[in-house]
Amino acid sequence: MDEYRKTNLANWDERVAGHMAPDGYGVDQFIENPTRITSVVQHDAAKIGDVSGLTLLHSQCHIGTDTLSWARLGATVTGLDFSPKAIDAARGIAARSGLDATFVETELYDAPEHISGTFDLVYTSVGAICWMPDLTKWAQILAGFVKPGGRFWIRDSHPALMALDDTRDDEQLVVRFPYFHQATPINFPDEASYLGSATLENKDSYSWAHSIADVITALMDAGLTLERVEEYKHLDWQFLPFMEKQEDETWVLPEAIRDNVPMQFSILSKKPGAESK
């Protein structure tokens, strides 16, 4: 692991305590309510369909609330993450929720050394690929975990959105960061995480831009066939100061500029071969 990702690991390890806190991921509510499904998985399940009886691998699962939501929907789940503190938290939430799940501590690029077999559905969601310096290798590894006939899903922040200046409060959409990938990552020092009020001592983190073409090409080159590509006007958190919160807890741009830039994208793809379950 290089110095950039070592810095990211320290940053993500420290985020766990804040995300487990009452103003974080709503962990206590998740444990106490056996029917609770995270809003992220509610959205994605409507697109993916029934997962009952399917095996599911969740990449970069963090503290596992999304992973365990898939378990509540009937999947046999495995989550992977490079943060030992996140994996410990995920295992604890699973135990307290009475849910069966496997959580594996591994850096994504090392995952084939720690996880065996293939899965009906490989799942990755919001806020994942910006931490990956090599998207071609990312796609090859995750596609390798998809069974013939199985599917791969990604929903993430749109790279057009991530290129914007997120400090402006004047409702102006101004490009500040690269849209296209660069070998040298961008440092985003921040004393707070995207959720919860906890402060961070390890405030530095490094991320990489990947265009939509980068993502699609990487998946196709890895042997997956595209089934559906979508773009969305909503986001799961407040990225820009002037975004507005909706009744369903998602965030959108003011109506006058809502159509000016996409907030997220999703891709559903399939591995050719015998039909999975």
C-alpha positions, 0 to 999 in steps of 0.5 A: 500500500502506497503512502496515499492509501496509507493516509486514506486508511488512517482517515477512514479508520478514524471516521468509524467512531463518528459514523457509529455515534448517534448522529452518524449512520443510525446504527442503533436504529438499524439494530433495533428495527429488524425491518430497517433498510438503509436508504442507499439499498432501498434505492438500489434494490428498486433497480436491481430487483429481488436478491432472495437466495443470491450470493452478494459481494459488497466492495468497500462496505465500510461499517456494513449497514448497506451490506446487512440491509441486503442480508435483510432482503434475503441475500447471503452477503460478504463485505470487504473493506480495507479498514480494520476498525470498519470491519470490526464495527460491521461484525459487531453490528451483524452480531447485535442484529442477529444477521449472518454475514461475512466481513473480510478485511482487505485492500480491494486490490488484494481481495483475490488473495482473501476471498474465494469463489464467485457471486451472483451479484457484486455490488459497489455504491456511493463514494467508492471509486474515487479512492481507486487509483487504478480503475482498470484493475478495480474492474478486473478484480470485481468482474472476476468475482462475478459468476457467469450470468451474474451481475455487477452494480455500481452507483456513485457520485457523478464525476461532473459533480465532483469537478465542481467547487463545493465551497461556493454558496451563491448557486453558481456551478463552477468547475474547480477540479479535473473531470479526467483522471490524473495519476497524482491524486487530489488532497481534500483535508477536512476535519469532519466526515461527510456524516456526523459531528465528530472531528478528525485528527487524520484530516488528509485524504487523497482521491482520484477522478474517473470519467464516465467513459473510464468507468464504462470502458473499464467494465467492458474491458473486464468482460462485462456487458452493459445492461443499463446506465442511468444518471440522477438529479439527487444525491444521498448527502449535501455536497453543495451548500445550496442544495435542498433536502427532500422529504425522502432525505435525499438532496437536490439542486435548487429547481432553477438549476436542477437540470444543469448537472447530474448528481449520480450515475448507476451502471448495471452490467452482466457477465456473459455465460450460464444464467445465475440464480 
